[in-house]
Amino acid sequence: MIRSDVLVIGAGLAGLMAAYTSAKQGKKVTLLTWGEGTLTVNSGTIDILGFDENHKRVNNPLQGIDNLPADHPYKKIGRQALQEGLASFLELTKQHELTYIGSMEANQPVVTAIGTKKRTAYAPLPMVLSEQALTKKKIRAVAIKGLKDFYGDVMIENLKKSFGPDKDYGVIPIDTGLMGGRDITIQDVARYLDTPQGNADFLSQLEDLDQDTLLVLPPIFGSHGHTVYQTISQEMKATMVETTCLPPSVPGIRLRYAFRDELRQLGVDIVESSKAVASEIEGTKAVSVIANSASNQRRYYADRFILATGGFYSGGIEMRDFEKPIEPIFHLPISFVKGEDQWTNEELFGSKAQGYAKTGIETNDLLQPVNKEGQVVLDNVYIVGRNLAGFDFCFEHSGNGIAIASAYKAASVGMGKEA
Ligand SMILES: Cc1cc2nc3c(=O)[nH]c(=O)nc-3n(C[C@H](O)[C@H](O)[C@H](O)COP(=O)(O)OP(=O)(O)OC[C@H]3O[C@@H](n4cnc5c(N)ncnc54)[C@H](O)[C@@H]3O)c2cc1C
């Protein structure tokens, strides 16, 4: 029989953080996952809150949370879990040579893959636009030969709008020699820069740049940690800044490696390519989860279950018939906006949240699932990340912040360390 203290289902940022927090408390943890989740596509910045309900810019995320409606996930998670969860995340990333810079009390700008600016609470070191970077007179976008979806000319047009007209702009082409029969991806280039040969080739093509130059590049400085960025920065006179990126997301993959290494060190049993399909319930308690892999079906028993299956985006919530969303493992009640006209907006990134995006599992303040009357449905099941009802991460820029804070809270509740 496979039995754990805690079974975490899903290995996106919320599942990884829940497994980490539980294992640090000495619990026997199993992390069961079917796929990789949105870390492989998200830019690895930790957005806490960028916009309020009326799409007004939030400058201080911690303060902004106070003004959110009572049913917003942050109101249930609370300030303490957010602060402690972030501190724990920063400790883990630091141990794995990932430096995150930022604050819960101020959003900072980072450059996107098309040269516009986006704001976030915590940015990976290579993305940070330091005061010094902002004073540079020459801005150069690096265009890597054959790199899919990263266009120097588009980048420069937008950088001019982002940094102002009084600078000198240009594109620098780089050839990595990686182009073969297909387009290359950011991950290919990051792997090339993981090697001493890649480092040397790269530096030799940029050695003429002076210290008044800001180089804007896609996130290519190695697939593990920030050491490649730091080493190359020391060798260059110019200042370098990585942009957020298009999939596959190297900053997200760096985070995934850091968590996975840490979980292995903590003895977490990671079960991959396994899809939870059902559960066994007794009264108000979940007893086990049944999961299918390519070759067999297994039953996973645990004292508590943390459901981190990613809502609509990753199959944690499904909807075959309109207005009949289901949570396929525990069959928990789902909260959603009623009426087809409320479901979507014509504008994808408009000034109104998308109705469908708020679909999720309603919880109490301990993140246990509740029914319409507010009664707990299963008292040893906890809901985290994109499974939570009542927020549109894309509209308000809160995705990874809610993932980290809710996972920390769910894994801490009842463990003698109430967040
Ligand atoms: C394109 C994109 C870009 C983004 N960029 C940012 C950003 O820059 N900053 C930011 O803060 N947020 C960003 N976000 C939001 C952020 O990615 C998420 O809100 C947050 O990380 C949610 O994590 P999660 O763990 O809840 O879900 P997910 O990352 O979706 O993970 C869900 C996990 O559950 C697994 N799973 C699902 N069903 C089952 C099952 N039945 N059995 C087993 N496993 C299962 C999945 O395979 C996956 O591993 C972005 C999102 C997207 C889609």
The ligand as an ORCA input file, in Angstrom:
! r2SCAN-3c Opt
* xyz 0 1
  C       1.188     31.601    -20.623
  C       1.165     31.916    -19.134
  C       2.070     32.853    -18.638
  C       2.065     33.179    -17.283
  N       2.973     34.086    -16.803
  C       2.998     34.396    -15.492
  C       3.970     35.304    -14.953
  O       4.813     35.813    -15.661
  N       3.929     35.591    -13.617
  C       2.994     35.040    -12.775
  O       3.004     35.361    -11.582
  N       2.088     34.160    -13.259
  C       2.069     33.828    -14.574
  N       1.148     32.914    -15.056
  C       0.206     32.300    -14.121
  C       0.852     31.137    -13.374
  O       1.494     30.285    -14.300
  C      -0.180     30.327    -12.629
  O      -1.266     31.086    -12.149
  C       0.401     29.625    -11.405
  O       1.737     29.263    -11.524
  C      -0.531     28.425    -11.204
  O       0.111     27.313    -10.822
  P      -0.674     25.983    -10.438
  O       0.369     25.125     -9.821
  O      -1.927     26.276     -9.695
  O      -1.182     25.344    -11.821
  P      -0.400     24.698    -13.043
  O       0.888     25.368    -13.288
  O      -1.385     24.684    -14.142
  O      -0.081     23.199    -12.603
  C      -1.087     22.201    -12.509
  C      -0.430     20.835    -12.386
  O      -1.430     19.843    -12.137
  C      -1.214     18.717    -13.002
  N      -2.479     18.002    -13.144
  C      -3.661     18.466    -13.642
  N      -4.593     17.481    -13.564
  C      -3.985     16.392    -13.003
  C      -4.424     15.069    -12.650
  N      -5.682     14.688    -12.857
  N      -3.531     14.224    -12.080
  C      -2.246     14.598    -11.868
  N      -1.763     15.843    -12.175
  C      -2.636     16.718    -12.735
  C      -0.669     19.367    -14.257
  O      -0.069     18.425    -15.121
  C       0.311     20.364    -13.643
  O       1.505     19.726    -13.267
  C       1.133     32.560    -16.411
  C       0.235     31.605    -16.907
  C       0.241     31.290    -18.256
  C      -0.758     30.269    -18.756
*
